[in-house]
Amino acid sequence: MARTTKNRVVPRFKPQRRRIFLKEWRKYRGMTQEQLAEAAGMVVSNVAQLEQGRQGYSDKGLEALADALRCTPGQILMVDPTRDEAIWSIWETANQGDRQKIVETAKIITGKTGTNDR
């Protein structure tokens, strides 16, 4: 419930921004905030505020960051590349032949072995 202060409604709780994995991706790629900002065409303060959750992101900004970090915008939003036990870490270090084996194994595990399975 909001409270009223001098004829002004003030929200009781600050809206929480959704956590993103920008800092993790930056560190994973071995970049400083300055290097990432330059590569993405941003200023350092924007990168810092995005990492701290103090600033929202735009589609255009997220795409520029993803290009600079060699990943997708969706990965910045949902994937923590620093988790060694995560499938992402395994996938990124696998060569093309191993990636095919990973996909084939995953299809067997999930029962998606036929061509019509979706």
C-alpha positions in Angstrom: 0.0 0.0 0.0 1.3 3.5 -0.9 1.5 6.3 1.7 0.6 9.9 1.0 3.1 12.7 1.7 2.0 16.3 1.1 -0.6 15.3 -1.5 1.9 13.1 -3.3 1.7 9.3 -3.4 5.0 7.6 -2.6 5.4 3.9 -3.4 6.0 1.9 -0.3 8.4 -0.5 -2.0 11.0 0.2 -4.8 10.4 -2.0 -7.8 13.1 -4.5 -8.1 15.0 -4.9 -11.4 15.5 -8.3 -12.7 19.0 -9.6 -12.1 21.2 -10.0 -15.2 24.6 -11.6 -15.6 26.4 -8.7 -17.2 29.2 -8.6 -14.6 29.7 -12.3 -14.8 30.0 -12.2 -18.6 32.4 -9.3 -18.5 34.7 -11.1 -16.0 34.3 -14.4 -18.0 35.6 -12.6 -21.1 38.4 -11.0 -19.0 37.3 -7.4 -19.6 37.3 -4.4 -17.4 34.2 -2.1 -17.3 36.2 0.4 -19.3 37.0 -2.1 -22.0 33.4 -3.3 -22.2 32.1 0.2 -22.3 34.4 1.1 -25.2 33.6 -2.1 -27.1 29.9 -1.5 -26.7 29.9 2.2 -27.5 28.8 3.1 -23.9 30.2 5.1 -21.1 31.7 3.3 -18.1 29.0 4.6 -15.7 26.3 2.9 -17.7 28.1 -0.4 -17.5 28.6 0.0 -13.8 25.0 0.9 -13.2 23.7 -2.0 -15.3 25.9 -4.4 -13.4 24.6 -3.0 -10.1 21.0 -3.2 -11.2 20.6 0.6 -10.8 19.8 1.2 -14.4 17.5 -0.6 -16.9 18.6 -1.7 -20.3 17.3 -1.2 -23.8 17.3 -3.8 -26.6 19.8 -1.8 -28.5 22.2 -1.5 -25.5 21.8 -5.2 -24.7 22.6 -6.1 -28.2 25.7 -3.9 -28.2 26.9 -5.5 -24.9 26.2 -9.0 -26.3 28.3 -8.3 -29.4 31.1 -7.0 -27.3 30.9 -10.0 -25.0 30.5 -12.5 -27.9 27.3 -13.9 -26.6 23.6 -13.3 -27.2 21.4 -10.8 -25.3 19.4 -13.8 -23.9 22.6 -15.2 -22.4 23.3 -11.9 -20.6 19.8 -12.1 -19.1 19.7 -15.8 -18.2 23.1 -17.5 -18.2 25.8 -17.3 -15.6 28.9 -18.4 -17.5 31.0 -18.7 -14.3 29.1 -21.8 -13.1 31.4 -24.6 -13.9 28.7 -27.2 -13.4 26.3 -25.5 -15.9 25.8 -27.0 -19.3 26.8 -23.7 -20.8 30.4 -24.0 -19.5 30.6 -27.5 -20.9 29.2 -26.5 -24.3 31.5 -23.5 -24.8 34.7 -25.5 -24.2 33.6 -28.5 -26.4 34.8 -28.8 -29.9 32.4 -29.3 -32.8 32.5 -33.2 -32.6 31.9 -33.2 -28.9 29.0 -30.7 -29.3 27.3 -33.2 -31.7 27.7 -35.9 -29.1 26.3 -33.6 -26.4 23.2 -33.0 -28.6 22.8 -36.7 -29.4 23.1 -37.6 -25.7 20.6 -34.9 -24.7 18.1 -36.2 -27.3 18.4 -39.7 -25.9 17.9 -38.5 -22.3 14.9 -36.3 -23.2 13.4 -38.8 -25.5 13.7 -36.5 -28.5 15.3 -39.0 -30.9 12.9 -38.9 -33.8 12.9 -36.3 -36.6 9.3 -35.3 -35.7 10.0 -34.7 -32.0 9.8 -31.1 -30.9 
